[in-house]
């Protein structure tokens, strides 16, 4: 299954992506992890050291190119084989996890243009690398730009991370609406950083009102904070914490969905057409 995690900056999407990858790998599955954020941090969440992360060769946007077929329709095509992409750019983050990191914006280019080519490369890689690994997990750029450009068009499941405050929930709603327009089969909300029953109720009530389906709840976990402060993977720092346990339950739910046919595009994610 091709999975993407999305959310506002600081929502916890990278922690979710990295921890899911570690849990699936622990279960014997091979994972391809893609860091599609221009400010990449997935390597650390997967358990790599900062020194090892600094040695990663980033994939250039030129890895994918637009070509036209005989009918004049444009499509993305890789400029090298999947095997060559993995050999040249993938790093082994774990015995069963290969990590690919998209390139950062070049130094000295602030204010000079958009990230269009990078978005195109991420979209192409998600589509291309389906025959490598049992799950592809992509940590997307924060915000909505990648959805407006269709970057996540080729994923099977979008996990929208929402925190228990109004701006985060409104952003989650807009993200889900855009994901549905892309006909992503499974669009699910992950409730994150709830500290109390009131926090959990706020997320649940908002999602129920707007037809958003919550696939799991990850409570606020001090162990995650300490891991972040020390630059460690939460999975390595506190494998028995409540937060890791909650993400294990989400992994179970994903495994069940992966074994079932996707819903029709018109009702993908449930509640299509809901309003705020």
Secondary structure as the mmCIF struct_conf table of DSSP 4:
data_model
#
loop_
_struct_conf.conf_type_id
_struct_conf.id
_struct_conf.beg_label_comp_id
_struct_conf.beg_label_asym_id
_struct_conf.beg_label_seq_id
_struct_conf.end_label_comp_id
_struct_conf.end_label_asym_id
_struct_conf.end_label_seq_id
STRN STRN1 UNK A 2 UNK A 6
BEND BEND1 UNK A 8 UNK A 8
TURN_TY1_P TURN_TY1_P1 UNK A 9 UNK A 10
BEND BEND2 UNK A 11 UNK A 12
HELX_RH_AL_P HELX_RH_AL_P1 UNK A 13 UNK A 26
TURN_TY1_P TURN_TY1_P2 UNK A 27 UNK A 28
STRN STRN2 UNK A 31 UNK A 35
BEND BEND3 UNK A 38 UNK A 39
HELX_RH_AL_P HELX_RH_AL_P2 UNK A 42 UNK A 45
TURN_TY1_P TURN_TY1_P3 UNK A 46 UNK A 47
HELX_RH_AL_P HELX_RH_AL_P3 UNK A 50 UNK A 54
TURN_TY1_P TURN_TY1_P4 UNK A 55 UNK A 55
HELX_LH_PP_P HELX_LH_PP_P1 UNK A 58 UNK A 58
STRN STRN3 UNK A 59 UNK A 59
HELX_LH_PP_P HELX_LH_PP_P2 UNK A 60 UNK A 60
HELX_RH_3T_P HELX_RH_3T_P1 UNK A 61 UNK A 63
STRN STRN4 UNK A 64 UNK A 68
TURN_TY1_P TURN_TY1_P5 UNK A 70 UNK A 71
BEND BEND4 UNK A 72 UNK A 72
STRN STRN5 UNK A 74 UNK A 78
BEND BEND5 UNK A 79 UNK A 80
HELX_RH_AL_P HELX_RH_AL_P4 UNK A 82 UNK A 89
STRN STRN6 UNK A 91 UNK A 94
TURN_TY1_P TURN_TY1_P6 UNK A 95 UNK A 96
STRN STRN7 UNK A 97 UNK A 101
STRN STRN8 UNK A 102 UNK A 102
HELX_LH_PP_P HELX_LH_PP_P3 UNK A 103 UNK A 106
TURN_TY1_P TURN_TY1_P7 UNK A 107 UNK A 108
TURN_TY1_P TURN_TY1_P8 UNK A 110 UNK A 111
BEND BEND6 UNK A 112 UNK A 112
HELX_RH_AL_P HELX_RH_AL_P5 UNK A 116 UNK A 128
HELX_RH_3T_P HELX_RH_3T_P2 UNK A 129 UNK A 131
BEND BEND7 UNK A 132 UNK A 134
STRN STRN9 UNK A 135 UNK A 139
HELX_LH_PP_P HELX_LH_PP_P4 UNK A 140 UNK A 141
BEND BEND8 UNK A 142 UNK A 144
HELX_RH_AL_P HELX_RH_AL_P6 UNK A 145 UNK A 148
TURN_TY1_P TURN_TY1_P9 UNK A 149 UNK A 154
BEND BEND9 UNK A 156 UNK A 156
STRN STRN10 UNK A 157 UNK A 163
BEND BEND10 UNK A 164 UNK A 165
HELX_RH_AL_P HELX_RH_AL_P7 UNK A 166 UNK A 181
TURN_TY1_P TURN_TY1_P10 UNK A 182 UNK A 183
BEND BEND11 UNK A 185 UNK A 185
STRN STRN11 UNK A 186 UNK A 194
BEND BEND12 UNK A 196 UNK A 196
HELX_RH_AL_P HELX_RH_AL_P8 UNK A 197 UNK A 209
TURN_TY1_P TURN_TY1_P11 UNK A 210 UNK A 211
HELX_LH_PP_P HELX_LH_PP_P5 UNK A 212 UNK A 213
STRN STRN12 UNK A 214 UNK A 219
HELX_RH_AL_P HELX_RH_AL_P9 UNK A 222 UNK A 229
TURN_TY1_P TURN_TY1_P12 UNK A 230 UNK A 231
HELX_RH_AL_P HELX_RH_AL_P10 UNK A 234 UNK A 237
TURN_TY1_P TURN_TY1_P13 UNK A 239 UNK A 240
BEND BEND13 UNK A 241 UNK A 241
HELX_RH_AL_P HELX_RH_AL_P11 UNK A 242 UNK A 258
TURN_TY1_P TURN_TY1_P14 UNK A 259 UNK A 259
BEND BEND14 UNK A 260 UNK A 260
HELX_LH_PP_P HELX_LH_PP_P6 UNK A 261 UNK A 264
HELX_RH_3T_P HELX_RH_3T_P3 UNK A 265 UNK A 267
TURN_TY1_P TURN_TY1_P15 UNK A 268 UNK A 269
BEND BEND15 UNK A 270 UNK A 270
TURN_TY1_P TURN_TY1_P16 UNK A 272 UNK A 273
#
